[in-house]
Amino acid sequence: MMRIARYLKPFTLWMTFAVILLFTQAMADLSLPDYLSRIVNNGLQQGGVESPVPAAIRSSEMDKLTLFMSDTDKTTVLGQYTLVDKNSADYNTYVGTYPVLANEPIYVLNTITDDQKQAIEPIMAKSLLAVSGIEQAMADPAKAAELGAQGGFDLSNLPAGVDVFTLIKMLPAQMRSSILESMNKRFSAMGDSMINQAAIAAVKTEYTALGMDTESLQNNYVIRTGGSMLAISLLSGICTIVVGFISAKVAAGVARDLRRGIFTKVETFSNTEFDKFTVSSLITRSTNDVTQLQMLTMIMIRMVIYAPILAVGGIIKAVNTDASMWWTIAVAVGALLGFIIATFSIALPKFKIIQKLVDRLNLVTRENLSGMMVIRAFNTQNFEEKRFDKANRDLTDTNLFVGRVLALMMPFMMLVMNGVTVLIIWVGAHQVAESQMQIGSMIAFMQYAIQIVMAFLFISFMFIILPRASVSAERIADVLEMEPAIEDPKQSKTFPMPFKGTVEFRNVNFRYPGAEEDVLHDLNFTARPGQTTAFIGSTGSGKSTLINLVPRFYDVTGGAILIDGIDIREISQHDLRDKIGYIPQKGNLFSGTIDSNLRYAKDDASAAELTLATDIAQATNFINEKPEKLESEISQGGTNVSGGQRQRLSIARALAKKPPIYIFDDSFSALDFKTDVALRKALKDNTGDSTLLIVAQRISTIKTADQIVVLDEGRIVGIGTHEQLMETCETYREIALSQLSIEELAS
């Protein structure tokens, strides 16, 4: 994967922006369970009262609370409140909110910081619980006796009409200290959270006594907190949409650049590289493999950043909510990791096989479609069907195996998710029953656990596509990093002017990459401008190989090829091929029109130049017979014209370029004798100053050539004119007599 990571570099800014948005989304999603916990704990259970520190409290009630505070705590608490009565300047401001102010003074909480509030929360909470407990005990003799036993005196035996709080105030300091110590001992068994929650009920009772609308307080809290949740959810949704757009944009851009890079690289390949990469494999790499990486990039941006933040943040939030249940999440995460590792240790090797099977299927399909006529001619449809069926079944079976393995992931993930939910509810319910945890906190912990499992589910999605995409990345990198065997020199030379086009083979040897022996041996000859140099020999003698060395489709492995005295390896490939008109053995046309195919060699060719080219190539007649003439459509590969017409259009395309060097690689094989003769005569009349290199199988095609080179097993066994070779070269004479009679050869 790292081998093609550079293609992400142009999108660094977009990806940075996506990371920021994903972090924002993760933080928003992680905050939602906390808000839900607040609604349950504070809004529903506590009636909208958030803190055991009341916003206001009656003066008489504050006097009771201070009885259960140390002198230091009393000073601290009273320092945070302001006493308001009828003579206060802000009386009218508070009396509307706290109607009881009309009857008695109240203490109003000052504007304090969160730290200051947190400092007095345990003091107020314990005092409120103590006062509330005593008031409840006074209504229940059994509780009064129990409280008396714990505090050192029996409240149930108090005389009628005696106020217990007045009595406590009158107690000696030592006894009051004993009461405070006993109270703190009881509270030590409860956590701070549970103490605060228990004290909330007393605060709510006090608010009722103040004349406040407690129902409105609860509704406002739920609506306010719910509104915050809605706003956070909206923010998360916006982040999701924007990140989705960015991920799609970046993924499409990376895929575009990869396809362009592959195509550009393949354009530089010589035949050596095409021998290493089959055409079907290159097609798969530039389509299917790129698509795999496009999907990976999109999912990677969307999930690779988001999932870890969600997982780590969820663990931190869950532990902060209730550290005692951390083991439930550890069990879930351990089960998930174990299953993911086991699954992909089985599936990963199969992903590498799948891409090779896709190559194989493409190869079989391509061969079937391109060779349909041959298949029908030999009645081998059944054989080809079986061959395709085998390739198809191999790919299908492998995909099914991987699919079945990966199909287990979702059910297992859901099982873990539901299992950890039940486990949290079971453990949490016991803690709630023991007053060690609030219901809202349990719900929040459960939500965090689900988020953690979902984060690992997202990561598992990455693991589903990552192995196959990794294989695709390696295959693409192999193409992109392939160094062409034929490269331009760092300091290219230029042809001398005026350019003549003299082609010289000087001690040329050639061996195909990976071969053990040379296929061409010590070739020496010179092809001059204004002359036709022909090559003939038996099948496999090296004629096409020799011709392919001139435009540097392959490079010589020994000796040198010179054009106008310059080694062609010292010239850029563009400048070299700009001087050559190449007509391959198999005429290849492109989808479009006849005109677009002819202009492929020279885009700015005039109508007169195109007409001359088609006249020389003997293609004018069949072009004019078509209703749209030069604008007639040509299908892919030129399949809607005959082989001879395809060859003539290929020749016309090269002629339209008017190069100083022409290479005809057995380009007259599909022409009848009459057209062959007419075309060669027109060539001689119109290309008199050019160097013509012609490979042919027919003696009649090269009989009039100025120079004929006879090849046998990669060696030159004769050079000369037709007449000279008939007398001096046995190989040429055998080929000639096998095709024509002595009378025809002499004419």
N, C-alpha and C positions, 0 to 999 in steps of 0.2 A: 504493500500500500504506500509506503514511504517513497517508492520510486516514482510515483506520479503525483506526490503531494504538492509539487510546484504549481500544478494547475489550479490549486486553490488560492494561490498568492494574489491574483488580480481581484479576488473577492474578499480580501482581508477586512476592509472597512465594513462591508455588508455583514460579514460574519461577526465582527465585533459588536455591531449594533444588535444583531440577533442574540448574542450572549447576554447583553445588557437587558434586553427584553425578556429572555428566558429566566434570568435571575429575578427580575421583577415579578414575572408570572409565578415562579416557584415560591417566592416570599409571600405573594398574595394567597396562593393556594394553601400554604402552610399556616397562614393566619386564620383561615376560615374555621378550623376546628376549635380554636381558642375562643372565637366569637360565639360559636355554637355552645361551648361550655358556659360562657357568661350568660347567655340567654336562659339556659337550663338552671344554672346555679343562682345567678343574681336576679334574673328576670322572673322566673317561675317559682323557684323555691324561696327566694329571699324577697319577693315582692318588689323588685326594682331597687332595693337598697344594696349598694355596692360595698359599703365599709361599715365596720362596727363603730366608727367615729361619727356620731350624728352631726348633721349640719346645724342643728339647734337642739337645745335640751332645757327643760324647765329648771329653774333655780332649785326648787325643792328636790328634784331628781338628782341634780348634780351634787347636792349635799349628801345624799345617800351614797352616791358612787365614791365620793372622796373618803368615806369611812373605810373603804377597802383598798386604799392606796397608801403607799408610804409618803412621808412628807415630801421627798424629792419628786415622786411621781405626781403628787397633787400639784406641786408648784409648776411642773412641766405641762400638765394638762390644762390647768387654769390659764397658763400663759398663752395658750392657743385659742382661747375663747374670750369673747367680750360680753359683759353683762349689759343687757338692754332692758329698760323699764319705761314707764310712761314719761319720765323726765328726759329720756335720751333724745338726742337730736334726730336720730334716724328711726324713731318710734313708728312714724307713719309708713315708713318703707317696709317694716317687718310685720306690722300688725295684720296686713292683708294676707301675708303668707302663713303667719303663725297666729291665728285668732286668739289663742290662750294668753297671748301677751297682754290682752286687755284686762286680765284678771291677776296675773302674776308675772314677775320678771323671768326672763329666759336668758340662757347663754347662747350666743351665736358664734359659730366657728369662724375664725379669721381666715383670710386668704393665705393659705400655707402651701408649701411645696409637698410633693409626693413623699420625699424622704422624711419630712416632719410628720406627715400623717402616718407613715408606716411606723415611726418611732412611738407614737402614742396609741396605735391600734391595739397591741396586746394589753396595755394598761386598761384602756376603756372596755375592751372585750371581757376581760376577767372580772372587772368591777360590775359590768352590766349583768353577767351571768350570776355573780354572787347576789346582787340585789334581787334579780329575777328568781333565783332559787329560794331565797328567804321568803319572798312574797308568796311563792307557790307552797312553801312548807307551812306557812301560817294558815293556809286553807286546808291542809291535810295533816292531821296530828301524827300519823305514822312517819311522814317525811320530816316533820318538825323534830320528832324524837331522834331520827337518824342523823339529821343535821346537827342536833345538839350534841349527840354522842361524838361526832367528828370534831365539832368546834369546842367542846369542853363545857357546854351548858345546854339545858333542855328548854327549847322554845315553847314546847307544848304546855309548860307549867306557868307561863307568864300570866299575871293577873289581867282580868278583862280591862280593856281600855288603855293598856300600856302599849306605846309604840315601840316596836322592837328596835328600830333604827336609833330612836332616842336613847334606848337602853344601851345599845352597842356603843354609842357615842360616849356614854357615861362610864363604860368599862375602863378598868385600869389599862395602862399602856401595854403591860406584859400580856394580859389576856387578849387584847386586840391583836398584838403581834402573833399570838398563838393561832388566832382565827385566820389571819393572813397566810401564815405558814401552812395551815391545814388546807386552805383554799388553793394555794399554789401547788400543793402536793396532788390534789385531785385533778387539777388542770394539766399536770405534767404528763398524764396518761393520754391526753388528747393532743393531736397535732395542732399547729397554729391555724391551719386552714379550717379545721373543724371547730376550733374555739371561736374564730371569727364568724363562721356560718351560724353557730349556735347563738352568738350574741346579736346577730342581725334581727332575730325575732323580737328581742327586747327593744332594739332601735325602732323597728316598725311600730311596736306598741307605743313607744314614746312619740312617734310622729302622729299617731292617731290622737294621743292626748294633747298634742300641740294644735290639733284641729286641721291638720294637713289632709289633702285628698290622696290617700295612699293608693287607691285604685288607679287614679290618673298617673301617679308616680310609676307604677308598674308598667302600665301601657306605654308610657313615654319611653321608658327604658328599653322595652322590647322593640318598639318601633325604631328607636334611635340605633340600637345595636343591629337590628335587622337591616336597616338602611345602610349601615356601614358594610355589612356583609354583601348587600346587593351591589354597592359601589365597587367593593374589592373584586367581586365576581365579574363585574363589567370590565374592570381593568384587566383581569386575567384573560377574559374573552378577547379583548382588543389585542393584547399581547400575542395570544394564540393566532389570531388572524394575520397580524403583521409578520410574525415569525413564519407562518405558513407561506406567505407570499415571498419572503426573503429566501426561505429554503428552496422553494420551487425555482426562483430566479437564479440562485447560485447553482443549483443542480443542473438546470437547463444550460447555463453558461459553461459549466465544467464539461458537460456532455458535448456541447458545440465545439469547445476548444480541443477536446480529445479527438473527436471525429476529424476535425480540421488537421490536427497534428498527425493522426494516423495517415490520412489521405496524402498530406504533404510529404510525409516520410516515405510512403509507398511510391510516390512519384519519383523519388530519388533512387529507388531500388534498381539494381541491375538484374540481369537474369540469374546471377548467383544467389541473390536474396530470394527471388521468386522460386528458386529450387528448394529453399529452406522452408518457406511459408507457402502452403498451397493457397490457391485463389479462394476456395471455400472457407479456409481458416481465416484469411484476411477479411472476408465479408463478415464472418461471425464476430471477429474481434472488433470491427468498426460499427457493428449494429448491436448484437445481443450483449456483448461484453460491456460496451459503453452504456447500454441501458441499465445493466446491473449496477454500474458505478453511479449512474444518475440517481437510481433509487437509494443507494447507500448514502450518497451525499445529502439527499433530502431528509432521510430518516436520521442521519447522523447529526445534522444541524438541529433538527427538531427534538431529538431525544437524548443524544449523547451528553449534551450539556445539562438539559433539564432533569434527566433521571438521577444523576448523582447528587445534584443539589437537593432534589426532593427526598432522596433516600437519606442523605446525611442530615439535612434539616429536620426531617421527620423523626429520626432517631434522637436528635438533640431535644426536640420539642416534646417527644414522648417521655424521655427520661426526666425532663423538667416537670412534666405533668405528674408523673408518679414513678419514682426511681425503683420502687419495689417490684414492679412488673416488667422490668427490662428483659428478663429471661424469656418472656413470651415472644418478644420480637426476635431475640437471638435464636430461638427454636425455628421460627418461620424462615428467617434469613438463611440459617444453616441448611434447612431442607431445600430451599430454592437453589442455593449455590451447588449443593451436591447433585441435584437433579440436572441442572444446566450443564455442569461439567460432564456428567455421565452421558447426557444426550448428545452433546457435540463431539465428544470423543468417538462416538459411533458414526455421526452424520458427516463430520468434516472430510474424511477420505472420499466419501461419495461425491462431494461437490466438485472435486478435481476431475473425477471420472465423467461427470455430467457434461462439462464443457467440451471434453474430447468427443463424447457421443453426439453432441450438437454439431460439431465439425463434421463428424462422419455422416450424420443425417443430411447435412447441407451438401456434402460431396455427392452422395448417392442421388439426391434430388436433382442437383445440377447436371450430373451425367445423364440422368434419365430424360430430362427436358431437352438438353442440347442434342442428345443422340436418339431422339424419338424415331426418326426415319430409319436408322440402322436397326433399332430394336424391332420395329414392325417388319422390316425386310427379312430379318432372320427369325421372326416368330418367337422371340424370347421374352414376350410380355410376362409370362408366368415366372420365369427366372428373375426378372427385374422386380416383379411384385414381391417375390420372396426375399430378395435382397433388401428392398426398401422396408418390408415388414420386419425383418430382423433388426435393421438399424433403428427402426421406430420403436420396436418392442424393447430393445436394450435400453433406449433412452427412457421409455415409459416406465419400465420396471425399476430403474434406478431412481427416477423421480418419485415413484410411488413409495419406494422404501424410505427415502428421505422424508417424504410427506407424512408417512405413517409415524415415523419417529418424532417428527416435530409436532404432529397433531396431538401427541400426548402432553405437550407443554401447557396448553390452555386449560384442559381439565385439571391438571396437577396444580397449576397456579390458582385456580378457583377453589380447589380443595384446601390448599394452604390458607388462602384468604378467608374462607368460611370457617376453617378450623381455628385459626388464630382469633377470629371474632368471637366464636363460642368460648374459647379458652379465656379471653379477656373478660367476657361477661361473667363467666363462672368465678374467676378469681376476684374480679372487681366487685361482684355482688357481695362476696364475703367481707371485703374491706368496707363497703358502704354500710353493711349491717353492723360492723364493728366500729363505725364512726371514724374510720381512718381515711375515708375517701368520699368525695362528693359524686353524685350521679353525673353531673355535667363533666367532671374531670374524667370519669370512666368513659363517657361517650367520646370526649376529645381524644383520649388515649387510643380508643378503638379506631377513630378516624385516622389518627397518625399511623397506626399499624397498617391500615388499608392503603394509605398513601405510600408507605415503605414497600409493601408488596407490589403495588402498581408500578413503583419505580423499577423494581427488579423485573417486572413483566415487560416494561419498556426496553430494559436492557436485553431481555431475552429476544425481543423482536430484532434488535441489532444483531444478536448472535445468529438469528435465522438467515439474515441476508449477508452478514459479514464474511462467512467462509466462502460462499460462492463469489461474492464481489471481490474478495481477496485473490481468488484464482483468476478472475477476469482482469484484475489490475496487473497481475504478473504477466498475463498473456499480452495485454496492451503495452506494458513496459518493455517486453521483449521486442516488440515491433519498433517502439519509439527509440529504444536505445541501440537498435541494430545499426552498426556502422557499415555504410555501403562499401562494397569491395572496390567500387569505382568512384573516386572522388576527384574533384577539380584540384589542380595544384594551387598552393598558396599564392604564388606569383605566376599568373597565367600569361603565356605568350600570345601574340596575335599573328595571324597569317600575313605574310608579306603581300604588298600591293604592287601591281595588280595581281589578283588571285588567279591562278591557272587551273589547279585541280589535279596535279600529278600525284598519283597514289603509288607508293613504293612499299613493298613488303621486303624487309631486310632480315634474313635469318630468323624468321618468325616460328616460334613453337608455342603450342597451347595445350593446356591440360585442364579438364573440368575440375572444379573444387571437389576434393575428396577422392578423386580418381588416382589410380596407381601409375598410369602411363599417359604419355602425351597422345593427343588425337591428331595434332598437326605437327609436322616435323620439318624444320629447316626450310621454310618457304621463302623463295626469292623471285620476285618479278616486279615489273613497273607497269602501271596503267596510265597512259598519257591522255591529255585532253584532245578532243577531236577523234578519239579512237574508241572502239568497242572491245572491251576485254571480257571474254566469256569463260565460264568455268563449267566443266563437265566431268563426270566420273560416275562410278557405280553407286548404288545406294549405300550410305554410310561412309563414303569416302572423305567427307569433311567439307563439302561445298558450302552448305548453309552456315556451318561453324565459321568458316573463313570469312564469309560475307558479314557475319555479325560482329567481327572484330573491328571493322572499319568505323561504324558509328559508336563503338565502345559499348556495345551491349555486354560484351565480355572484354577483359583486358588480356593482352598477350602475356604469357608466362615466361617467354624468352624472345630475344630479338626486339624489333621495333617496326611500327608502321609509320611511315612518314607521308605527309601531304605537303607538297611544295617545300620539301626539305625539313619540315618541322615535325618532331615526334608528336603524335596526336595526344599523348598523355600529358604534354606540356600545354595543351590548349583546353580551355573550358569546354565542357560538354555542350553548352548552349551554342558557342561559336562554331564548334565542330559540326553539330547536327544542323546548324543553320545553312551549311554549305551542301547538305546532302538531301536528295529526294529519295525516300525509301519506299519501296513497294514490296510488302511481305508476300510470302508464298500463299498465305490464306488472306484474301482481301477482306479487310474488316471495315465495315461502315457503321456510322453512329446514327441513332434515332434522330430524325429531323427531316430535312428536305435534301434533294440532290444538290441544290445550290449551297446549303450550309455544309454539306460534306466536302464539296469542291473547295470552298473557302476555308476549310479547316487548316490547309497548309498556308494560305495567304488570305487573310481576312479582307484586305483592301483590294483584292483582284478585281479588275474591271470586267465588264460583260464581254468585251472583245477577247480578253485573256482567257476567260472561262470557255468561250466558244472555240478558240484555237486549241485549248487543252483537250476538249471533248472530241474535236475533229481528229487530232493526232491519235487519241486513244480509241478511235473508231466507235465512240459512244453516242455521237450526235443523232444517228438514225433512231435508235430505240428511245432516246430521250424525247425527240420530237414526236414520236408516236403516242406519248402520254399526254392526256388532256391538259395537265398543268405544267408540262415540260419541266424546267428546272425547279419549279416549286412543288413537284410531285413528292409525296411523303415517302420516306425510307424508314422501315421498321427497325427495331433493335437488331444489330448484327447484319442488316441488309437481307433479311430472310424473305422479303417480298420481291426480290430480283433474282435472276439466275446466277449461277456461279461465274459464267463468262461476263455477264453484265457487271457483276460485283468487281471482278478483276479489272475491267476497263475503267470503271469509275475510280478505283484505287490508283490506276495509272494516271488518269486525268487529274486526280488530286495532286499527285506529285509533280506533274507537268505544269500545273498552275503556279507552282512555287518558283519555277525557272531556276533550279539550283545548278551549280557548276558540276556537281557529281550526282549521277543517278545509280541507284542500286536496285536491280530487279532480281528478287530471290525466287526464281522459278515462277515468275508472274504471268507467263503466257500459257501455262499448262491447261487452263480451262477454255482457251480460244481455239476455234477451228483453224485449219491451215490457211484459208483465204484471209481471215481476219488477222492472223498472225503475220502473214506476209505484208499486208497493207499497213499494219501498225508499225512493223520494223522499218519499212520504207519511209513512213511519215516521221518516225523518230530520227532516222539518219538525215532527213532533209531539214528538220527543225531543231536538232540538238547537236549540230556539227561541232560546236566549240566546247561541248561538255564531255566529261569522262563518264563512259557507260560501263558499269560492271553488271554482267548478266550471268545468273545461274540458270542452267536449263538442263532438261533431260533429253530434249529432242535435238537431234543433229541439225534438222532443217532450221531451227531457231537461231543457231549460232554459226551456221555454215559460212556466212559472209562476214563474220567478226574479224577485226583487224588482228586480234591476238586471242588464241584459245589456250587456256591452262587446263591440263588434264591431271586429275587427282586420282590417286589410288592408295587407299589405307592411310590417308593423311599426308601423303608425299606427292610432290610434283614429279610426274613421269613423262611430261612432255609439254613444251610451249612452242607455239607457232601458229601459222595459218592453217586452214582446213587442208590445203594441198600438201603443205609440209608435214603435217601430222599423219596424213594418210600414208606417207612414205616412211616416216621415222618412228612413229609411236604405235606399238602393237595394241596397247589398251584402247587408244582412240579408234584404231581401225576396227577392232572387235565391236565396239559400241556402234560405230557408224554402219557396219555391215549388218548388224542385228536389226537396224531400223530401215535402211534404204538399200535399194539395189545398186550395183556398180554404175549403171547408167544414170540413176538419179543422183548419185554422189558426184558423177563427172559433169553433170549439167550445171 
